[in-house]
Amino acid sequence: MTNNRKNNSQLLQDVLDELMLHNPIILSALVVSDEGLNVGSAVHHDDDPALALTASDLVDAANVFSKRLEQGQLHRIVLEGEQRTTMIVKAGVHTVLAVSVPADAKLGLVILSVRRAARLITEIFN
């Protein structure tokens, strides 16, 4: 079982590294569990644990909001700020992928890459 975790950790890091390699505009990428734990990150910051918890709380709130509006299952949250845009995408049953780019970034190719990374992360953890 320990080997599986190590393999999954390395697989996850490979996915994040590839995401960053193909999208140099990405400022950060963080994989977060639904319990608010930092599962992995491409660019490590001292505040990753706090960001992970905040992302988890945001997903919980967005899920409640989505259910009340009868939108169906939540797929993506986009936060557009003055300096950055952050996307939080479902990446499995118990994980999400949070990616930040500069506010003026073109999102088309980034979204495609983030979706691909989310599918690969789903395969790792499910």
N, C-alpha and C positions, 0 to 999 in steps of 0.2 A: 504494500500500500504506500509506503514511503517513496518507492521508485515512481509510482503513478503521480504522486504530488509533485515530485521533482520534474518529471516529464511534463506535466501540465503547466507548471511554472515556467519551464523553458519554452514550451509551445506558446504560452501567452506572451512571453517577452518577445518571441520571434514575430508574432502577429503585430505587436505594438511597434517594434523596430521597423518592420516592413511598412506599416502605416506612415510612420514618420519619414522614412526614406523616400517614399513615393509622393509625399505631400510636405515639402519643407516649410510650407506656410503655417503648418500646425504648430502652435505654441506649447500645447500640452495635451496629453491623452492619459486618462485615468480609468481603470476598471474598478467598479464599486459593487459590493454585494448589497443585497436588499436590507442587510443589517447595518449598513453604513461603514463597512470595513473596506480599506484600501486593498484590493486584490492584486493590483499591479499598476505600474505607471511607466510611461515612456520618458518623461522628464521629471525627475524626482525633485520635490520641493519639501521644505520643512513642514509646510501646512497641509500636506497630502491627507493625513488622517482627518483633519477638520473639513477639508474639501469633500472627502468621501462621505462623511456624515451629512454634510449639507446637501450633497447631490441625492443621497438616499431620502432625506426628508422632502426634498423637492419632488422627487418621483412619487412618493407617497401622497403628497398634496395634489399633484397633477392627476394621479389615478382617481382620487376621490372626486375632483372637479370633473374629470372626463366621464365618470359614471353618472354623476348628477345631470350632466348634459346629454347623457345617453349617446356618447360618441363611439362606444365600443372600446376595444383594447387600445391602450396608449402605445404608440410606436416611437415617438420622438418629441422632445421638448427643445425649443430653440429660444435662447436668451440673447437678445441683441442689446448690447451696451455701447456706450460711447467709444470705448477702447477695444473691446473684444466681443466676439460672438461665440457663444458656447452651445454646443449640441449635446443632448443627452439621449442616447439611443439604447433601446432594449437589446441586450446581448446575452440572451438565455433566460431561463426561468427565474434565476436569482441574482443576475448581474446586469449592470448597465455600463455603457462606455460613454464617458464624458470627454469631449474634444473641444479645445478652444483655438480660435483663429483670430487674427486681427479683424477689427470691425469692418474694414473696407475690403476684406477678402471675397473673392468670387467663390460661392459655395457649391456650385454644380459638381465639380470633380471631387471635392472634399466629401460631399455627401455620398457619392458612389463608393469612394474608398472606405468611408466610415461604415457604410452598410455591409461591405465585403468583410471588413474586420469584425463587425458584430456577428456575422454568420459564422466566421471561423471561431470566435470566442464561444459562441453557442455550442459548437461542436466539441470544443475542449471540455466544457463543464457539464454537458448533458449526456 
